[in-house]
Amino acid sequence: MNGNKRLIFHIDVNSAYLSWEAVYRLQHGDKVDLRNICSVVGGSEQSRHGIVLAKSIPAKKFKVTTGETLYNARQKCPGLLVVPPRYDLYMQCSNALNEILQKYTNKIQRFSVDESFLDFSNMENLYPDPIKLAEEIGIRIKKELGFTVNIGISNNKLLAKVASDFQKPDRIHTLFPHEIKNKTWKLPVEDLFMVGRATLPKLHKLNIYTIGELANYDLSLLTYHLKSHGRLIWNYANGIDDSEVKADKNIDMKGIGNSTTIPYDVRDRKTIHLIILSLAEMVGERLRKSENYCKVISVSIRSSDFINYSHQRKLVCPTDSTQKIAETASELFNEAWKGEHVRHVGVHVTDLSTNAFYQYDILDSRNVDKMRDLDKVIDKIRLKYGQRSIVRSSFINSGVKNMSGGVGDDEYLVMSNLL
């Protein structure tokens, strides 16, 4: 390998939450491997509002999908075993994985709790054969930790990540620039990283149905129709990405949450939505400060009778937008609320990943770039002049603070002490 060429690995744990739970149970005497039966991680067995966070291969055969509700998953697979998430266990497993990876290179970026990028550029004297190196890493992880990973290999982070998402589990795939045409161009355009549900119909209107058609589309026309997002996905279709493996970027939180106890009973939907927005303001600011995106948003509710329940949703594309967090949390509240008086509300975000890739999807009603710029400006003003230096008009004379809540005393705590 030429010394000027980059070599990037993307390590992706196969069905991480479920695999880690399965390994832990087997090590503690269980006879049944969760990976070999219809099972999911996604909430308590009694819950009807949780979502599927991870699924086994047998469950996948029943068309159980990540992000769908547990209720729907049970309809597809009546004998489904539901295991509640244990984030402390997942962080321990993630750390154990990272310890092994550190033995091969110190140029590691933990992209999420179950994904990492490794930079082996200019190390061909130490590791002359990338495939053999990947095989050694995969075998060692399986032998020492008990779970499997997919490894994608390329000369940039984007292609390495795409490669790791090919056939699973326990596989090694390469996707170098000269392989793009044969390996990806025939695939549906929706399989491309960053082409979401809102972008897809726009591409179809342009008669773009495959990744190859996108890669060969006139860039100026694409940019005219899709703005900066058009250039981004055109670059991705052509395998263009020059982002660095940033070894200082760690996932140092497993989630961020704010909650507040309301000093009076509230049954007015508009007021509760304002409270949710107030909480989302704080959550969004902290999320951006940590330089992470979230992919799961949840809302928790406590009634005046001290009955607790919650609702959550997995996003198509990760976000760090205050508005997106607030809108999603309000929608979740509307779906879960039973109409009783409310005394406590919480907003939480989990499934964090570093903002190594600029992750968003084209939305019909807003300019995402402008929203992100606005969030950054608001953050800077509040940092310099205080939280009340800039306030949304909806809070004026409402009796609701524009930013409220603190870290909840639940499972969504700052996890920097673990990393």
N, C-alpha and C positions, 0 to 999 in steps of 0.2 A: 504493500500500500504506500503510495506517495505521501511524503511527510506533510504536503500541503492539503491533503484530503482530510475531511472530518470523518469521525466514526462515532455515531450516537446509538445507544441502546435505549429502548423504552421497555421497562419492566412493568407488567400488569398482572396483578394477582387474579387468578380465575375465581369468579364469584366470591370475592374476598370475604364479606361478612359471613356468608354461609360456610365457606371453607374454614375460616378461623374458628367458628363455633363448633364445627364438626371435629376438627383436630383437638380442640380443648376437651370436648366430651369424650372422645376416644381415649385421650390420655388420662382421663379420670374415671375410666371403667365402663363407659357405655359400649354396648355391643353393636349398635346400629350406627352406620355412617350416614349422616344427614345428606351427604352428597349423592348417595345411592338410592334415596327414596324421594317421594314428592314432598318437598319441604321448601319453606321460604323464611327469610328474616324480614320482619316487618311490623312488629307490634304484639301486644298481648293476645292470647288465644280468645279472649272475650271481646276484644275490640272489633268494632265494625267500621271504624273510621280511619284505621291505619292504612299504610300503603306498603307494597312489596319493595323492599330495599335490595334484596338479593334472592336468587332462586336457584334450585338444583337443576341439573340436566333433565331428570325425570319430570320435574314440574314444567320445564320448558316444553316438553313434548305434549303437554296438555294446553299449550299456548298461553301459559301464565307469563306475564311480562313485568319487567321492572317498572315501578311507578304506578301500576294500577292498584285499585283498592283491594284490601283483603277480602271484602265481600265478593267482588267479581272473581277474584282468584279462587275462592272456595266454590263458586258456582261452576267454574271450569273443572275443578279438581276437588270433589267432595271430601276425600280423605286427606287433604292437605294438612301437613304439620306446620304450625306457625310458631316460630321462635322469636321472642322479643330481642331487640338489639341490645348489645352490651358494649358501649363505646370505650370503656376502660380496657376491655379485652382487646378490642381492635387496635387501640393505640399501642398496647404492649406487643402485639403481633407485628404491627408496622415497624416498631422500633427494632424488633428482633431481625426483621428482614433487612432493615437499613444497616444493622451491624455487619451482616454478611456482605452486603454490597460495598461497604466501606473498605473491605479487605482487598478489593480489586481496583478501586479508584476513589479519590477524594473529591472528584468532580461530579457530585450528585445533586440533582434537584428533585426534591420530593414534591411532585406535582399534585398529589392528593394522598390520602391515607393509604391507598393501595396501588399507587402508580409512582414511578420514579424514572427520571432520565439520567443516564450515565454517559459521560464524555470520555471516550478512549482515543481522542485525536492525538496524533504524534506519539502513540505508544506501540507502534507496530513491532518494535524490537522486543518488547515485553510480551505482546499478544499478537503474533503474526497471523493467526487464523481466527477471524471473528466468529465463525460458526462454532468452532471447538470451544472458544471462550464462552459463548452463550450456553452451549451444552453443559459445560462445567458449572456455570452459575445455576442453571436450572436444576441439575442433579443435586447440587449441594443444598439448595433451598428445600427440595423435596425430602432429602435424607435427614437434614437437621431440624427442619421446622414442620414437615408433614403436609405441606400444601404445594400446589403447583402454580406456575406462572407462565404467561406467554411473553415472549421476548421479540420485539421488533427491532430490526437493524437497518440503518440507513446512514446518509451523510448529513441529515438534518433532523430536528425534533419532530417536525410535522410528519414526514414520511415514516420515521421510526414508530410514531404513535399509530399511524394508519396500519402499518404492517402488523403490529401486535394485535390488531383487532380482526385479522384474518381468522382462519379456522382455529377453533378452540376445542378443548383445553390442552395445556402442556405442550405448546408448539413453539417453534422458532421460525420466523419469517423475515425475509429481506425485502426491501423496497427501495432500491437505488434509482436515480433518475432514469437510467436506461431501461428500467423494468416497468416504469409507470404505464406506458402505452399498453403492454400486454396484460398487466395485472389489475389495472384500475379503470382504464378508459371505457371498457365495455359495461362497467357496473352502472346501476341506476344513479342519477345525479343526487338523489336523496341520501345515498350512502356516503357522500363526501362530508368530511368534517366541516361543520358550520353551515350546512344547508338544512334548515329546519322547516317546520310545517308552514310557516308564513312565507318563506322564500320560495318554496317549491312551486306553487302555482304561478308565481311571477316568471320563473324559469320556463315552465311549460308554455306560457303565453309567447315566449320567445322561441318555441320549438326546441328547447334544450331538455333532453330526457336522459342523457348519459353524461358521465364525467368527461368522456372524450369530446362530446359536443360542446360542453362548457369550456374545456381547455382550448378548443380551436375557434371559439366564438370571438368576434371582433371586440377587442377590449374597450374601445371608445364607445361603442354602442351599449355594451354591458354596463359601463360606468354611467352612461346617460340614464339608463333605466333603474339601476340599483345603487347608484352613488358609490360611496367608498366600500360598501359591502360587496359590490360587484367585483371590484378590483381584488378584494381579499380572497373571495372564493375562486376567482380566475387564477390567482397565484397558487392557491391550494390545489386546484385541478392540475396545474402544471408542476406541482411539487416544489414550489418556490417558498422557502422559509429560511431566514438568516438569524433567527433568534438564538441567543446563547443559552447554554446550560448554566444557570445561575446557582452556584453552590450555596449561596447564602439565603436562598428562598426555601423556607421550610413551612410545613403545615404545623403551626404551633398552637392551633386551637382545634378542638373537635367540633365546636359550634359556638354561636354567639346568641345570647338570649336576653331579653328585657321583659319584665313583667311589672305590673302595678296593682295595688289594692285600691279600689275606688272608695272614697270616704262615704259614699251614699249608694243606695240601690239604683241601678240604671236599667231601663227597659227600652230606651229610645235608641233605635238603630243608628241614627245619625251621630249621636253623641259617642256611641261605642266605636263607630268608624273613625271618629276624630281621635279617640284614645289609642286605637290601633295605629293610626298615622303618627301620633306622638311617639309611640314605642318604636315604630319603624324608622323614624328619624335617627334615633340613637343607635339602633342596630345597624342601619346602613352606614352611618359614620364610622362605627367601630370596624365594620367589615372592610371598608375601603382603607382605613388606617392599617389594618393587618395585611393589606395587599392580597386579599383573597376574594374569590367568588363563591357563592353558595348555589346549591342545586336543589335543596329541599327546604321548604318553608312550612312552618307549622304555627298554629294558633292554639292556645290553651284557654279554657274558660272555667271559672268557678262561680256557681250560682250563689244567691243569698242563703240558700239552704245547704251550702258547703258541698255541693255535688260537683265533681271535677270531670271534665271531658276535653278532648282535643281533636284536632283535624289537621292533616298535613297533605302536601302535594309535592311531587317531584317535577321540576321544570324541564322543559325541552332543552333550553340553553341556560347555563349558569349566569348569575347576575350579581351585581353589586349596587344596583339602583335602588334608592330609597323608594321611589314611586312604584317600581315593580314589586318590591317587598310589601309595601302598604296595600297595593291593589290586590295582590294574591292573598294576603292575610285577611283582608276584608271579605273577599269571596269565600274563603274557608270558613270564616265566622258565619256568614249567611247560610252556608250549607249545614253547619253543625248546630247552630243556635236553636234551642227549643222554645224560645219565646219567654223564658223566665227572667226574673231580675238577675242582673250580673253584678258581682262584687269584685272580681279579679280577672284580669286579662293578661295574657303573655304572648309575645311574638318571638319565635326562635328560628334560626337558620342553621342548617347543618350540611353535611356532605360538601365540605370546603375543598377548593383547589386553588392553586396559585394562579394569578392572572398572567401566566406566561404567554398564552395565546389570547388575543383580544376576542372574547367570546360574546357574541350577541347574535340575534336573529333579526331580520328586517321585520318591522311591525308596520301595519298599515297606517296607524294614526299618530305616529311620532317619529322624531329623528333621534335615534339612540345616541349618536355622537354628541348632539347638543345636550341631551339629558345628562350624559356622563360629565361633560364640561361644566354644566350647571351645578351638579353635585360637588365637583371639585372646588368650584368658586365658593359655594356656600360653606363647605368644610373649612376653607382658608379664612373666610370672614369670621366664622364662629370661633375658630381657634384663636384669632387675634383679638376679637371684641366681645366674645361671650355668646352663649347659646341663644340669648334673646335678641342678639344684634340683627338677625334676619329671621322673620317669621312668616309663614304662609298666611294668606288672608283669611283662610277658613278658621284659624285659631283666634282671630281678633274678636273680643267680647263673647267668646264661647265658654269661658270658664275652665277650659282645658289647656294645660301647659303644652307648649309647642314641642318640648322634648322631655320625656319622663321615663321612669323605670330604672331599674338597676339589674345587675346580673341575677337571674333567678336562682333559687336554691334547689335546682333540679339537676337533671343529668347533663344539661348543656353548660358546662363550666369551662373556664379558660384552662387549656391543657398545656400551657407552655412549660410547666414544671416537668412534663413527661418527655420533652424532646431536648 
